[in-house]
Amino acid sequence: MNKESTAPQQPSQNLDGSDQVAVRQDKLLRMREEGLDPFLTNWDQAHVSTEAIGLLPEDEEQGPEVSVAGRIVAFRLMGKASFLKILDRSGKIQSYVRRDEIGEDQYASFKKLDLGDFIGIRGPLFRTKTGEVTIRAKEYKLVSKALRPLPEKWHGLTDNEQIYRQRYLDLIVNDDSRNRFRGRSQIIREIREFFWSRDFLEVETPMLQAVSGGAAARPFRTHFNALDCDFSMRIALELHLKRLLVGGFDRVFEVGRVFRNEGLSRRHNPEFTMLEAYQAYSDYRGMMELTQSLIQHVADKAIGSLTIERTEGEPIELAGQWREAKYKDLIIDAVGQEDWFNLEKNEKLKKCKEMGIEVDPELEDFEVTNDVFEKVIEHTLIQPTFVTHIPRELCPLAKITESDPSTLDVFELCINGQEIAPAYSEQNDPDVQREAFMIQSGEETQELDEDFLTALEHGMPPAGGMGMGIDRLVIFLTNAANIRDTILFPTLRPS
């Protein structure tokens, strides 16, 4: 194929009507008229910026030749020499370009480059008078022309709507965002390393499910044309992972996307990442040790500290043994009424009104209490706290506490004022499980999974299970303000 014949001979339409775009399009046209290809196939990127910088020891002024490539993010043009900085996947590096090094024609072309263009640079390292490691360019090449300008240099990208809709711009200009998403990747990597070190098997379970279960949440529905039946996007990983316990995989975990057709908030996105892990011959106490060890491991390896700084307030201390507190004790302390759990619902509603807590009177009795927990208590639990023995109505999949049949062998780990990880001793009695499902099956958000009950009837070993919202973990480990700041492409209304 004649390569030149595939390149457009006229500039594409003015992308947004701005003068800057028009100027860049004109440059593109002139390059093509001169026979230059502004969109190369490749460049020999032998080094990334941090690697190249590391090749020049601190006590030396000159270093080896390197070949790097990246986006121009800073430009200081002068008469006979210029400085620029490029951004690649590892960071930024400075380059010094002299007319007498690369030639007059090349330097004239170089001065026509724009912020945002991708270039390749080859040359030896040296240290400037200010001590900055810099490439003395012997060769440069435009490898991809940017037709739109970057966000304004001094103000960066601060509009939240644009940050989330055009995440690629956010990653170019905001170091904090770029570092946070690098951190997120490292966090997930360390989660996997932790479970592999404990002989857990990583598995994948279906996202499309005939029956949506494992949580009290409203699913997204879709129609599968080939089978002419409706499916749901999964709302949890639990029921399929526990089928694997039945099948003889004693330790399993999955990191996967789940989908809940519910509200948006600073802590909720309808599509999010969940970790779930199940260990046979364990219980909620075993999960307590596992969860604490996991988070401490991840913080140490991915963040480099067990002390997590916060924008406001005291830092979060992850070292040592974490606090335990019973759900009922926290509620009684919050409302200041010892007999709270013996009160009728109307009396609880009256007490809530006295305390200024808005509660929907249509809620069930246990839901009124849980509303108090969520509105009064949860946001105060900044330091790691295992909230244990929640009411049995809140979770149909856990073992009932022998010493108090009104509660479950469950904990909810709260850190930074929000729930991070619930865990429990798994219910493996198929009759008790069926009864719990039947109680909830009348609710819109809960379906009866007969296939799962059939699996339990084949026998499931005693086990502990734990779920953890990865996005919420990233929020507190990276000091993010919003769940959208931890998801590369959060759910938005179409523009």
N, C-alpha and C positions, 0 to 999 in steps of 0.2 A: 504494500500500500504506500502511495506517495504521502509521506508524513505532512508535507506542507499543504497539501490539498484539504486536509481535515481541519486546519485551523481557520476560524472565521476571519475574513478580511476586513470586516467592519466591527466597530465596538458594539458589544451587547447593549441593550436598552439601558438608559440611565436608571440605575437601580433604585435610587430614592430621591432623585432630583437635586441633590446637594452639589455645591460647587466642588467639594473635595472628590466626590465620586466621579464627576465629569472630568476633572483633571487626571485622575488615575486611569480612567478609560482611554483618555487621549494618549497617555503614556503607553498603555498597552497596545494601542493601534500603531503608534510609531515604532515600538519594538518589533512588531510583526512586519511592518513595512521594511525594516532594516534586516529582516531575516533572522531575528533572535527568537528563541523559544522561551517565553516567560513561565512555562510550566514544565519543568524538566521531569524526566522519569525517575532519576535517582541522584544521589550524591554520596560519596564515600565518607559516611559519618563514623570515623574511627574512634572518636571519643565523645563523651557527653561532658557538659561544662564542669561538674564537680570533679570528675575523673581527670580532666585536663588540668584544672587548678591544682590538684594534688600532685601532679608530676613536677611541680617546681618547688623544691624544698625552701623553707623559710629563710635559710641563710644564703641562698643563691639568687643572683640577679637575672640569669639566663637559663632557659630550659629547652627541652626537646621540641621538635615540630609536632603539631597536632592538627587534626582535621575535625571540625565541628560543624553543626548545622542547627538552625533554629530561627525563631521569629524575631525580627528587629523590634525591640521595645524601648530603646533609647537611642537618640541620634544627636551628635554634636558636630555639625559640618563646619569646616574651616577652609581656608584657601588651598593650602598644599597638603594638609593632613586632617583627618577626622577621627573621632571616636564613636563607637556604637556599642550597644549591648544587645546580645541575643538571649532569648529564653528557649531552653529545651526541656526535656522531661525531668531533668535533675536540678535545674536552676538556671542561673544567669552567668554569663562570662563576657568580659569586655574585649573589644578588638580595636587595634590602632591601624588605620589605613593611610598610607602615604602615597602621594602621586608618583614620587620617584621610585617607589618599590613596585607598583603594579602597572605603571605606564600611564601616559596622559589620557589616552582614549578610554582606558578602563576606569580611570578615576573620574572622568567626565560622566560616564555611565553610572558609576557608583553614586555620585551626588544626586542622581535622579531617583534613587530608591526612596521608598516611603516607610514610615512606621507601619508595622504589621506584615511587611514582606518577609518571606522566608528566604534565607540565603545560606550558602555553604562558605566556610572560610578555612583556609589552610595557611599555616605559618608557625614560626617558633614562638615560644613563650618568653616573656620578660616581665620584670617587675617595674611599675612606674614609680615616680618620686614619692607618691602617696602610699606606696606599698601594695597596690592592687595588681594581681596577676592578670596579664593581658596578652592577647595574641597579636604579634606583629604580622599583619596579613601579607603574604606573598601572592595569594590568589583568592579571589572571591567569585561567587557565581550566584546570580538570582535563580532560585529553584522554584519559587511559586509566588506569583504576584497577588497582593491583597487589593481587591477593588473597593473595599469599604474601609473607612478609617476606624481605628480603635477608639474606645471611649476617651473623652477628654482627659489629657495627661494628669492634670493636677487634682482633679476631683474623682477620677477613677469611675467605678461602676457602683453607685449607691442606691439606685432605685430598685426596690425589692422585686417588683414585677418584672423588670428587665433582667435582673440577676437570675430569676428562676426560669424565665422563658428563653433566655439566651445564655445558658450556663457556660457556653464556650467562651464568651466574653468575660464572664466572671472569673473563669480559670486563668485567663490571660493576664488580667490586670490586678486581681486580688490575691496576694500571697497567702492570706489566711485561709481562703477557700481552697486554694490548691493544696496547701499543707493538710487541711482537714480531710480532704478526700484521699490523699495519700495515706493519712493516718487510718481512715476507715478501712482501706484495703489491708493495711498491716494488722489491724485489729481482727479482721475476719481470718487472715492467715494464721494468727496466733491462736485463735479459737480452734481451728482445725488441728494445729500442732498439739494443742493441749489434749484434745480427745484422742488423737492418734497415739499419743504417748501413754494413754490409759487403755489401749486396746479396744477402743470403740470403732465400729464399722460405719463409715459414712455411706449413706444411701440416698436415693431419690424416690419420692412418692408422687402420685398424680396431682396435677393442678386442676384438671377437670374431673369432677366427681359427680356420681349419680345422686349421692346423698351427702349433704354438707353437714359435717359434725366436728366435734372437738372443742367448740366454743359457743357461747351464746351471742351470735352475731348474725346480721343479715347478709346473705351472700349476693354476689353478682350472678345473674342467670344468663345462659346462652343456649342456643339451639344447635344441636349437632345434626347437620343435614344428612350425612351418610347413614346414621342410625335412626334418623327421624325421632329424636327424643331430646329432652332438655337435660342440660348439665349445669352444675354450679362451679364457679371458681372457688377453690378451697379457702376456708376461713381459718384453718389450723392444720397442723401436720400430725396431730396426735393419734388418730384412730388407725391410720395405716402403719405408723411406726409400732404401735402396740400389736398389730397383727404379726409384725416381724418377731416380737418376743414370743408369740405363740409358735412361730415357725422355727424357733431355736436360735435366733440371733440375739444373744443375751445383752449386748451393749451396742446400741445404735444411736446415731445422731444425724440430723439433717439441717443444713442452712438453706432456706428457700423462701421464695416469695409467697405471701398470703394476701388475700383480698377481702375487704369488708366494706359492704355498701352502706357506709354510715357517714358521719360528719367529718368535716375538716377542722383542724385546730392547730395550735402551736405544738401539740403532742400527738396528733393523729393525721395520718395520710391513708387513704383507702387501699393503697398498694404499699406494703412494707415488707421488711425482711425479718424472718423469725428463725431462731435457733431452737430446736427441741432435741432433748436427749433422754434416753430411757436405759435404765440399768437393772437387770434382773437381780433378784436376791438382795435388793436394797430397799430403802424407804425414804420418807421425807427428810429424815435425819442424815441419811447418806447423801441426799441431794443438797442439803445445807452445806456439807463439807465440800462437795463437788463444785457448787456454785461459787462459794467464797474463794476456793483455790483457783477456779477458772478466771474470775475477774482480777484477782491479784496477779496471776500469771500474765494476763493480757495487758494490764496496766504497766507492769514492770517491763515487759518485752516491747510493747508497741509505743508506750508513752514515755517510759524510762523513769517512772516514779510511782510510788504508792500514795503520794500526796497530790491531789488533783485541785489545782487552783480554780477559783470561781471569780467571775466578774464582780460580784457583790457577795459579801459575807465570808464566813470562815471557810478555809479549804476543806475538802473531803478527804478524810484519812481512811485509807483502805487496809493499813497494816493492823496486825493484832486480831483478837477475836471480836466478831461483830455482835452488836446488841440483839437480843431476842425480846419480844414483847407480845403477849397474847392480845388478840383482837378485842376480846371482851374487856380486858383491863384498860386498853387505850380508849375505848368508847366510854366506859364509866368515868375515867379521869377527865375526858373532854366535856361530858355533860354534867359532871358533878352529882351523879345520882346512882347510888349503889344498886337500886332495884330496877334499873333501866330495862333489863331483859325480862322482867316480869310485868312490865307495863303493857296496857292495851295500846293498840296503834294510835287511837285518838289522843291518848295521854302523851305519847311520844311526839305526835304532831304539835301538840300544845307546847311542849318543852322546846321543840325546834323553833317555833314562832317566838318564844320568849328570848331565845338565843340569837334571833335574827337570821336563822338558817332557812332559806327557801326550799321547801320540799313539796313535791307533787302529792296531794292527798290521795291520788289514785294508785300510788305505789303499794306494793305488798309490804307487810310488816318488816320483813328482813331487808327489803330494799330501802325503807326509811332509815334503818340503822346504817346501811352501807352508804347512803347519801351523806350521813353525818361523817362517816369515816373519810369519804372522798373530799368533802368540802371543808372539814375542820382539822382533820388529823394528817392526811397524806402529805400535804404541802409542807408540813413542819418536819418531816422525816428526811433531813438532809444527810446525816451520817448513815452508813449502812445499817439497816434494821430489818431483821426477820420478823414479820408480823405473822404469828402462828395461830392455828386453830380457828379458822374462819367459820361462819355459820354453814351448816351442811347444805342449805338451799342454794348457796352460791356456786357450787361445783358438783355436778352429778357423777364425776369420774374418779373421785377420790375415796379413800378408805374413811369410814366413820371412826371417830375417836372412841376408844373403848371406855375411857373414864368419863366422857361427856358426849352422849349420843347426839347432842344438838350441834356439835362441831365436827370438823374434819381434820385428819392428819395432813395439814397443808401449811405452807408458809408462802407469803408474798414478800419478796425482797424489795424494799423501798430505799432508793438512794436519790439524793438531789431533789427530794420532794415529789417523786413519782415512782410508780411501780416499775421495776426493771425485770423481775423474774418471779413468776409463780412456780411452785413445785409441790408435789404431794406423793404420798404413798398411793400407788395406783390400785383402783378397785379391780379385783380379779375374780370376784364372785359373780357369775353371769345372772343369777336370780336377783341379787341386790342391784346389779347394774341395770337390768331391765326395769325394775321398779323405779329407779331414779330417772331413767329415760322417759318412762310413761308419765311421770309427774310433770316433766317439762315438755312433753311432746305436743301439748296443746298450744304452746307458744309459737308464734310465727318464726322465731329465730332458732328453733330447735327441731330437728328431724330425728326420727327413730331409725337407726342404722341396724337393720336386721342382720346384715352380713357380718358386722362387727360382733354382734351378740353371738352369732353362730361360731365365730372364731373363738370367743371366750369360752364357749361350751366345750371346745376341744382342749381347753386347759391353758392358762397363762401363768407363768411363775410370778411370785410376789416381786414387785418392782417399784422403784422410784422413778419419777419422771419430772423433767424441768423444761420450761419454756422461757425464752429470753428475747425481747425485742431488740434487735441489733441497732436499729436507729436510735432508740432511747439510750442504749449503752454508749453509742458514739456521742450523743448529746452531752452527757456528763463527762466523758473522758476527754473530749476536745473542747469543752466549754462553749458549745454552740447555744445560740439563743432560741432556736426553732428547729423542729423536725425537718422542715424544708431545707435547712442549711446542711443537713446530713445526707440528703437524697439528691443525687445528681440531677434527676429530672422529675421533680415532684408533680403530683396531679394538679392541673390547672384547668379552669374553664377555657375552652377554645377561644382564641382571640378573634 
